[in-house]
Amino acid sequence: MPNIIIAGAQWGDEGKGKIVDLLAERVQVVARYNGGHNAGHTVIVGDRRFILHLIPSGILHDGVLCLMGNGMVIDPWALEREIAELREAGITIDGNLRISDRAHLILPHHREIETLTEELRGARSIGTTLRGIGPAYEDKIGRRGLRMGDLVRPAALADKLTEARRHYELILRGAGREPMIDWDALVKDLAGFGDRLGSRITDVARTLHVEMARGYSALFEGAQATMLDVDFGSYPYVTSSSAIAAGAATGLGVPLTRIDAIVGILKAYTTRVGGGPFPTTMGGELEEEIRRQGGEFGASTGRPRRCGWFDAVIARHAVRVNGFDFLALMKLDVLDALAEIRICTAYRCEGETLDEMPADPALFERCEPVYENIPGWQSATVGIRKYADLPEAARRYIERISELIGAEIGIISTGPDRSQTIVREQFSLASWFAG
Ligand code: IMP
């Protein structure tokens, strides 16, 4: 059975949760490789709606082992809240959830530093989720971070916090603020997490290795998406982790040679939350209508998402840096009412036509979309399960996107429920996916 990576191809919120949930039925392990509770995966099962922030969506399936990788940053308060909420909803969480001892912790001082730096950036703020994600990764790279494994060695906690504390106090005092963290109370809280979560904290890379050696399949789930990737996204308006498919290798310790397929998730239009360039913004009433139709509000923060036309320039970039075997196109039905649909095929920037997204944010900010208009289908696609049953104009839209981005579209989502999905037969993994 294959091991598959699922990664977002735009600015996040493409609907990865639904595809991971759908495929989780066919695997024994679901493992997440990056990010923290900045993510929000909405999964609809029957008439129930689950929003997962940290825990892989495989948790909704009996018998699936869920792993949280070393590439993640984990706020233990948020993790315990999520476990409690899922248990309240009747989901079993026992030995089916394990957490890497190498995953870094998000601590209260990270949120404080983030609030301060976002404030100091003023009009150029990133528009982060203010969950402490960036500063936690800074402490990791700065080699002063605490990791999940530290929770189970409480005697060493106070000493381990020394460097992070010094760094935080330097920043706060430098900004003329008084540090407010009660470090003794923090050490006690962390030791408590160690007591309660300790049995789940383990060497996840090794667990994965053992499961794969047994012949089990794994689904590797990325949070956020290519355009939020710290290297290949719209830097600096990005998150602080490796969201592209390659992040699975470093964020879980899975060897590259064990990856059998990479599936990209695209939305039939584009959205983004937070600041930064977004060339295909729809604007006006249409944007509001699409936001309403698509329920485009952040699953983590509730913020309204900016909505734009499909941007083939960024999607092409995503296809290249991820090497998708094929893509899933989500929320096609949200476009059902439109008489005409635009696709951005290139950018105009300072008198030149660009086929690529510029790395320089100032230049990206000045890019104007070059659109191609194609007829809409103006009929309901909601719940359609066969490609041939889609209106011809919808098929033309999908085929044009595929042509422009240079990759196949193997799955089409026509509604939020698991059942509202088209799996195209001609894709090599389709029979496996379709069961
Ligand atoms: P951070 O990840 O909180 O540092 O935020 C950095 C940028 O990534 C901001 O623009 C956020 O809105 C965006 N972001 C972070 N997580 C998600 C997500 O799960 N979906 C969409 N945008 C996200």
Residues whose N, C-alpha, C, O or C-beta is under 5 A from the ligand:
A	BS01	IMP	W11 G12 D13 N38 A39 G40 I126 G127 T128 T129 L130 R131 I133 G134 Q224 L228 V238 T239 S240 V273 G274 G275
